[in-house]
Amino acid sequence: MVAACVKTGWSAKAPGLRYLHRVSRPLVNVRKLGPMTASPPTVKVFTSWSHEDRGLKDKLLPRLTSHLDLLSGVRIELWDDTQLQIGEDFTDTITDKIRRCDYGLLLLSQHYLNSDFIRDHELPRFVGPEADKGALPVALRPLPFDGSRDLRGIERRVVFQHRGKAFLELRTDNERNAFASELATQIRSRVLPDEQG
């Protein structure tokens, strides 16, 4: 059994590299490594949002991404339409990204629910009778869930809020960071249902 891997390199004994000799040093104790594990699964998440909510999205997503990057047991790959390249067909690319994703991160607001594009091209894949992708609905702005508004089927889903508040309602950086942290934890629980957090 091999006890250690050894790397051989060169070391200078004096300035100017006049006296060189080979050195060997252990890199790692193989016994401590344990069995090799496969890389965690990648879950592709399409971010569905209204451009009228750009400011809030730009405050949430960097916070969320930093927490998603730290999750164990899964790699979350977020995509949103700000990643479109010059010359790409907007509708075709978005349709293709939705087709390839596993889940949709739905950043909910009244602007989101009023968007014709979202209603016609995005939301049906995540919510309703035609849905074939998982939905991760998030309250970006407060919405009434009292039946007084047409929420396009979202009202039948558990919508993420932090302590009963939408992201917009949180005033401090600490509250917004806590929102993102808890959202990342909830996303992990959803995409790895057999795992216990």
N, C-alpha and C positions, 0 to 999 in steps of 0.2 A: 504494500500500500504506500502511496506517495504521501509524505507528511507535509511537504511544502513545495511551492513553486519557487524557482530561483531565477532571478534576472541577472544576467551578466552585463556589465557595462564598463566604462572607462572612468578613471578618476585621475585628476592631476595632483601630483605630490607637491609641486611648486608652481608659482606663477609663471606664466609663459608656456605652460604645458611641456616643459623639458623632460620631466620624469613621469611617464605614464605607466600605470600598471592596471591589470584587470582586477575588478572587484566583483564579488558575488554577495547578494543580500536577499534574504527571504522576503517575498512579497505578501504571501498570505498563507495561513495555516488551513490546508484543505479540509481537515477534520471539522473545522468550525463552520464551514460553508453550508453543510447539510445538503439535501437533495436540490438539484437545479429545478427552478420553477418556471413555468411558462409566463410570458408577459401577460399583464391583465387584459381583459377584453376591452376593445374600443367600442364605445357607444356614440353614435353620431346623433347630434341634436341640432335641429333647425330652429333658429330663433325667429319667431313670428312677432312682428311689432309694427306699430304705426309710426310713420315718419314725423308725425306731429308730437310724438313722445321721445324724440331723439335725445333731448337733454337728460331725461330720466334714465333712458336706456344707457346712455354714456356714463352715468353715475353708477348704475347697477352692475353692468357687465364686467368692468375691470375688477370690481370687488368679488363678484361671483367667480370669475375665472381663476383668481388667485386661490380661492378655496377649492374649486374643482380640481386644480392641479395637484393638490395635496391629498386627495381622496385615495384610500387604499383599495386594492382589489378591482379597480376599474379606471379606464382612461376615458374622459369625456371630451369629445371633439365638437366644439360649438361652431356653427356657421350662421352668418346673417348676410343680408344683401349689401352691406357695406364692403363685402369682399368681392363683389362683381368686378370683372375686368373691363377695361375699355373695349367697346365693340361687341360685348356679349349681348345676346338677346335676353332681356330682363325676364320676361315671362317663361321662356323655355328653360333658362338656367334655374330659376326658382322652382319650377315644376320638377326638374331633374334632381335638385338638392332635396326636395321633399320626398321624392320617390326613393332616394338612397338613404334617407335618415331613419333612425329608429324611433325617435321622439321629437315632439315639437315643444319648445319653450315658448309658451304663449304669454306675452307681456300685455296684460289686460288693462284696458281703459275705455272710456266712452269713444275716444278716437279710433281705437282698435276695432271696436264693434261696429262703428259707422263706416269703416273702409270697405268700399265695393270690392277692391282687389283682394283683400283678406277674406271677405265673405265668399267670394266666388272661387278663388284659387288656393287658399291656404287652409282656412278653418275646416272645410268639409273633410280633409284628410285626417284631422285630429279629433273632431267632435261631430257627433250625429250618426245617422244610419250608414253613411258611406265611409266612415272613419276606418282607416287601416293602419294607423300609426298611433303610438302612445302619446298622450297629452300631459304636459307639465304646466298647468295654468298658474300664473302668478299675478297677484293684484299689484299692478304698477301704480294705478290710481284707484281711489275708492269707487266701488260700484254697489248699487242697491241689489241685494239678493232677496228682496221681499215680494217678488213677482210683479212689480210695477213696471219693469222694463223687459224688452225682448233681448235676452243675453245669448241668443243663438245656440242654446243647448249647454252653454257653460255652467248654467245654474245647477245642472245635474252632476257636476264634477266637484271634487274637493279642490278649492282654489287656495294656493299658498298665500298666507298672510303671516306677519310676525306679530304675535300677541294681539291678534285681531285688527292689525293695521296694515294698510297698503304701503308700498315703498315711499310714495309721495308724502305720507303723513309723518314719516320719521324725520326728525329735525337735526339730530347730531350725527357726527361720523360714527360714533360708537353704536348708535342704534342701526344705522345703515349697514355697518360691518356685521352686526349681529344678524340682521335680516339675510345678508348674503351667506353667512356661515351656516345658518339654519337651513336655508334653501339648498345649499350644496349637500347637506346631510340628508335632506328629504329626497333630493334627486338620486343620491346613492341608494337610498332605501327602495326607491321605485324601480330603478334600473337593475338592481341586484336583489330581487324579492326573496331569494333563498338565503341571503346573507343576513346576519344580525349585526347591526351597526355598532 
